[in-house]
Amino acid sequence: MKAVFLDRGSFPEDTPIPMPDGVSETQFFHNSSDENVLERIQHADIVMTNKVVLSRNTLQQCPHLKLVQVMATGTNNVDLKACKDLGITVQNVAGYSTVSVPEHTFAMMLELRRNLTRYREAIKQGRWAESEFFGFLDFPLNDLANSTLCLLGKGSLGNRVAEIARAFGMHVIFAEHRNADTVRDGYTEFNQAIQAADVISLHCPLTDTTRDVIDKDVFAIMKPTAILINTGRGGLVNEEDLVDAIKTKRIAGAGFDVATVEPMPMDHILQSIAHLPNFILTPHVAWASESSMARLLQIACDNMTSFIEQQIK
């Protein structure tokens, strides 16, 4: 079988890409565009893509294509209905980042609650050397212990974040879907959960019902001392409303690893607050610890191996 990886450059060059024994020919491209995807995959049996889009128009011109292996969890870059109509199997990779994403989430929480970077920069500026006392307390220091964490999403990531939070001594609540008619066991009504939260962290998929799940109406009922963390998906939070909430001090701060446009252009609205000390922006790297990437790639290889073995049977 021939396998083509359309955006191998989305992983570091020195990270090995394991391939199934059943693959006899491989082609790895650093990146691909709408203009060259078809010519690259037209004769492939397996296509590997992280974020390159596979449209119906492209897929229906690939008679040899049997499998699309998405090198990530989200499959929104693939026309799933077209694949179903054409008899093309689509596989993704799940469960690989249950260490990396929660750790990144808490790195953001701790930075926002304890102002580590602001103290570090102040020391570089000589502020400690000039201090009258043994230390200086120019920036707030807040504990995670005894605070309330509200989680949106109760999958593997949400549950792992909850587990770590409890170890910090946080009180954990899971928010029910916004505007839900009933509240499930183990959940708290959405508005009630938002109002109680000192920290809100998003770990739910982006769907029609979760798009802009945090907007100006939600910011309006949040505590002014609350912080918001999004290591989930761009689009879960209305970005214009977030910028307004930060600039008007409606909330205390936010940490984002995702955005509606990635890579983020310099004129993106979140760039307007990226310089503020109470807003942390990282470039969609929460998933990407070395061990996490190794797990992802091995799971993808195992998925492809299983598919090939089923084909042989």
C-alpha positions as CSV (number, residue, x, y, z in Angstrom):
1,M,0.0,0.0,0.0
2,K,1.1,3.6,-0.7
3,A,0.7,6.1,2.2
4,V,1.0,9.9,1.8
5,F,1.5,12.3,4.7
6,L,0.3,15.7,3.6
7,D,1.6,17.9,6.4
8,R,4.4,16.0,8.0
9,G,6.0,19.4,8.9
10,S,3.3,19.8,11.6
11,F,5.5,17.5,13.7
12,P,9.2,18.3,14.5
13,E,11.7,17.0,11.9
14,D,13.5,14.9,14.4
15,T,10.4,13.1,15.6
16,P,10.2,9.6,14.0
17,I,7.0,8.7,12.2
18,P,6.3,4.9,12.7
19,M,4.7,3.2,9.7
20,P,2.9,-0.2,9.4
21,D,4.7,-3.1,7.8
22,G,1.9,-3.3,5.3
23,V,2.9,0.1,3.8
24,S,5.4,-0.5,1.0
25,E,5.7,3.1,-0.3
26,T,5.5,6.4,1.6
27,Q,5.6,10.1,0.6
28,F,6.0,12.7,3.2
29,F,5.3,16.4,2.3
30,H,6.2,19.2,4.6
31,N,2.9,20.9,3.9
32,S,0.2,20.8,1.2
33,S,-2.3,23.3,-0.2
34,D,-5.7,23.1,-1.9
35,E,-3.8,23.4,-5.3
36,N,-1.6,20.4,-4.8
37,V,-3.5,18.0,-2.6
38,L,-5.1,16.1,-5.4
39,E,-2.0,15.3,-7.4
40,R,-0.3,14.1,-4.2
41,I,-3.0,11.7,-3.1
42,Q,-4.6,10.6,-6.4
43,H,-2.8,7.3,-6.4
44,A,-2.5,6.7,-2.6
45,D,-4.2,4.0,-0.6
46,I,-3.8,5.8,2.7
47,V,-3.7,9.6,3.3
48,M,-2.3,11.0,6.6
49,T,-3.4,14.5,7.4
50,N,-3.1,16.6,10.5
51,K,-4.9,19.8,9.4
52,V,-4.8,19.7,5.6
53,V,-8.4,19.8,4.2
54,L,-9.8,16.9,2.3
55,S,-12.9,18.0,0.3
56,R,-15.5,15.9,-1.5
57,N,-14.2,17.3,-4.8
58,T,-10.7,16.0,-4.0
59,L,-11.8,12.7,-2.5
60,Q,-14.0,11.6,-5.3
61,Q,-11.1,11.9,-7.7
62,C,-9.0,9.4,-5.7
63,P,-10.2,5.9,-6.8
64,H,-7.4,4.0,-4.9
65,L,-8.0,5.8,-1.5
66,K,-9.1,3.4,1.2
67,L,-8.2,5.2,4.5
68,V,-7.8,8.7,5.8
69,Q,-5.8,8.7,8.9
70,V,-6.2,12.0,10.8
71,M,-3.1,12.6,12.8
72,A,-5.1,14.4,15.5
73,T,-8.4,14.0,17.4
74,G,-10.5,16.5,15.5
75,T,-11.8,15.5,12.1
76,N,-13.4,18.7,11.0
77,N,-10.8,19.1,8.1
78,V,-12.2,16.0,6.4
79,D,-15.6,15.8,4.6
80,L,-16.8,12.8,6.6
81,K,-20.1,12.4,4.6
82,A,-18.1,12.3,1.4
83,C,-15.9,9.6,2.8
84,K,-18.9,7.6,3.9
85,D,-20.5,7.9,0.4
86,L,-17.3,6.9,-1.3
87,G,-16.5,4.0,1.1
88,I,-13.4,5.6,2.5
89,T,-12.6,4.8,6.2
90,V,-11.7,7.7,8.4
91,Q,-9.7,7.2,11.6
92,N,-8.5,9.7,14.2
93,V,-6.3,9.6,17.2
94,A,-7.9,10.0,20.7
95,G,-6.6,9.7,24.2
96,Y,-3.0,10.6,23.5
97,S,-2.9,14.0,25.2
98,T,-4.4,13.2,28.6
99,V,-1.1,14.2,30.2
100,S,0.1,17.1,28.1
101,V,-3.1,19.1,27.8
102,P,-4.0,19.0,31.5
103,E,-0.5,20.0,32.5
104,H,-0.6,22.9,30.1
105,T,-4.0,23.9,31.5
106,F,-2.5,24.0,35.0
107,A,0.6,25.9,33.8
108,M,-1.8,28.6,32.6
109,M,-3.8,28.6,35.8
110,L,-0.7,28.9,38.0
111,E,0.7,31.7,35.9
112,L,-2.5,33.7,36.1
113,R,-3.0,33.1,39.8
114,R,0.5,33.6,41.0
115,N,1.9,36.1,38.4
116,L,5.2,34.3,38.0
117,T,6.2,36.1,34.8
118,R,5.4,39.5,36.1
119,Y,7.7,38.9,39.2
120,R,10.4,37.5,37.0
121,E,10.4,40.5,34.7
122,A,10.4,42.9,37.7
123,I,13.5,41.2,39.0
124,K,15.2,41.6,35.7
125,Q,14.4,45.3,35.9
126,G,16.1,45.5,39.3
127,R,13.0,45.9,41.4
128,W,14.1,43.3,44.0
129,A,17.4,44.9,44.4
130,E,15.7,48.2,45.1
131,S,13.2,46.7,47.6
132,E,13.2,48.0,51.1
133,F,12.2,44.6,52.5
134,F,13.2,41.0,51.9
135,G,10.6,40.7,49.1
136,F,8.1,42.9,47.3
137,L,4.4,42.2,46.7
138,D,3.5,44.3,43.8
139,F,1.4,41.7,42.0
140,P,-1.4,39.6,43.4
141,L,-0.7,36.0,44.6
142,N,-3.7,33.7,44.8
143,D,-3.9,30.0,45.7
144,L,-5.7,27.3,43.7
145,A,-6.5,25.5,46.9
146,N,-10.1,26.2,48.2
147,S,-11.1,27.8,44.9
148,T,-13.9,26.4,42.6
149,L,-13.0,25.0,39.2
150,C,-15.8,24.8,36.7
151,L,-15.2,22.4,33.8
152,L,-17.0,22.3,30.5
153,G,-16.5,18.8,29.2
154,K,-16.4,15.5,31.1
155,G,-14.3,13.4,28.7
156,S,-10.9,12.0,29.4
157,L,-9.3,15.5,29.4
158,G,-11.9,17.1,31.7
159,N,-11.8,14.2,34.1
160,R,-8.0,14.3,34.3
161,V,-8.0,18.1,34.9
162,A,-10.6,17.4,37.7
163,E,-8.3,14.8,39.2
164,I,-5.3,17.2,39.3
165,A,-7.5,20.0,40.6
166,R,-8.7,17.9,43.5
167,A,-5.0,17.2,44.4
168,F,-4.5,21.0,44.5
169,G,-7.4,21.2,46.9
170,M,-9.8,22.8,44.5
171,H,-13.6,22.2,44.5
172,V,-14.6,20.8,41.1
173,I,-17.9,21.1,39.4
174,F,-19.0,20.1,35.9
175,A,-21.3,22.5,34.0
176,E,-24.4,21.1,32.3
177,H,-24.9,22.1,28.7
178,R,-26.0,25.7,28.3
179,N,-29.8,26.1,28.1
180,A,-30.3,22.4,28.9
181,D,-33.8,21.5,30.1
182,T,-32.6,19.0,32.7
183,V,-29.4,18.7,34.8
184,R,-27.7,15.3,34.7
185,D,-26.4,13.5,37.8
186,G,-22.9,14.8,38.5
187,Y,-23.4,18.1,36.8
188,T,-24.4,21.6,37.9
189,E,-26.8,23.9,36.0
190,F,-24.8,26.0,33.6
191,N,-25.4,29.5,34.9
192,Q,-25.1,28.3,38.5
193,A,-21.7,26.7,37.7
194,I,-20.4,29.8,35.9
195,Q,-21.4,32.1,38.8
196,A,-19.7,29.8,41.4
197,A,-16.4,29.4,39.5
198,D,-13.1,31.0,40.3
199,V,-11.6,29.2,37.3
200,I,-13.4,28.0,34.2
201,S,-11.6,25.5,31.9
202,L,-12.9,24.3,28.5
203,H,-12.5,20.7,27.4
204,C,-15.5,20.1,25.2
205,P,-15.6,19.6,21.4
206,L,-16.6,22.4,19.0
207,T,-20.1,21.8,17.7
208,D,-23.1,23.8,16.7
209,T,-24.3,23.8,20.3
210,T,-20.9,24.7,21.9
211,R,-19.8,27.4,19.5
212,D,-19.6,30.7,21.4
213,V,-20.7,28.8,24.6
214,I,-18.9,31.6,26.4
215,D,-20.1,35.0,25.3
216,K,-20.9,38.4,26.7
217,D,-23.9,37.1,28.6
218,V,-21.7,34.5,30.3
219,F,-19.0,36.9,31.0
220,A,-21.6,39.1,32.6
221,I,-22.4,36.5,35.3
222,M,-18.8,35.5,36.0
223,K,-17.0,36.6,39.1
224,P,-14.7,39.6,38.4
225,T,-11.9,37.6,40.0
226,A,-12.5,34.6,37.8
227,I,-10.1,33.4,35.1
228,L,-10.9,31.5,31.9
229,I,-8.7,28.8,30.3
230,N,-9.3,27.4,26.8
231,T,-7.0,24.6,25.7
232,G,-10.0,23.0,23.8
233,R,-11.0,24.6,20.6
234,G,-11.1,28.0,19.0
235,G,-14.7,29.1,18.7
236,L,-15.9,27.9,22.1
237,V,-15.4,31.5,23.2
238,N,-16.7,34.5,21.4
239,E,-13.3,36.3,20.9
240,E,-14.7,39.8,20.6
241,D,-16.6,39.3,23.9
242,L,-13.4,38.0,25.5
243,V,-11.4,41.0,24.4
244,D,-14.0,43.3,25.9
245,A,-14.1,41.3,29.1
246,I,-10.4,41.5,29.5
247,K,-10.1,45.2,28.6
248,T,-13.0,46.2,30.9
249,K,-11.7,44.0,33.7
250,R,-15.0,42.1,33.7
251,I,-12.8,39.0,34.5
252,A,-9.4,38.8,36.1
253,G,-7.6,37.0,33.2
254,A,-7.6,34.3,30.6
255,G,-5.2,31.7,29.1
256,F,-5.8,30.5,25.5
257,D,-3.9,27.9,23.5
258,V,-6.4,28.0,20.6
259,A,-8.1,30.5,18.3
260,T,-10.7,30.7,15.5
261,V,-7.9,31.3,12.9
262,E,-4.7,29.3,13.1
263,P,-2.0,30.2,12.5
264,M,-3.1,33.5,14.0
265,P,-2.5,36.6,11.8
266,M,-1.2,39.7,13.4
267,D,-4.5,41.5,12.8
268,H,-6.5,38.8,14.7
269,I,-8.5,40.3,17.5
270,L,-6.7,38.3,20.2
271,Q,-3.5,40.0,19.2
272,S,-4.9,43.2,20.6
273,I,-4.6,41.9,24.2
274,A,-1.7,39.5,23.8
275,H,0.6,42.1,25.4
276,L,-1.4,42.3,28.6
277,P,0.0,40.5,31.7
278,N,-3.4,38.9,32.5
279,F,-3.8,37.2,29.1
280,I,-1.7,34.3,28.1
281,L,-1.7,33.1,24.5
282,T,0.2,30.1,23.3
283,P,0.3,28.8,19.7
284,H,-1.8,25.5,19.9
285,V,0.9,23.6,21.7
286,A,-0.9,22.2,24.7
287,W,-1.1,18.8,23.1
288,A,2.5,18.7,21.9
289,S,4.8,17.4,24.7
290,E,7.4,15.0,23.3
291,S,5.8,12.0,25.0
292,S,2.3,13.1,23.8
293,M,3.5,13.3,20.2
294,A,5.1,9.9,20.4
295,R,1.9,8.4,21.7
296,L,-0.1,10.1,19.0
297,L,2.1,8.8,16.2
298,Q,2.2,5.3,17.6
299,I,-1.6,5.2,18.0
300,A,-1.9,6.3,14.4
301,C,0.5,3.6,13.3
302,D,-1.5,1.0,15.2
303,N,-4.7,2.3,13.7
304,M,-3.3,1.9,10.2
305,T,-1.9,-1.5,11.0
306,S,-5.3,-2.7,12.2
307,F,-7.0,-1.3,9.1
308,I,-4.5,-3.1,6.7
309,E,-4.9,-6.4,8.6
310,Q,-8.7,-6.2,8.2
311,Q,-8.2,-5.5,4.5
312,I,-6.1,-8.6,4.1
313,K,-8.7,-10.8,5.9
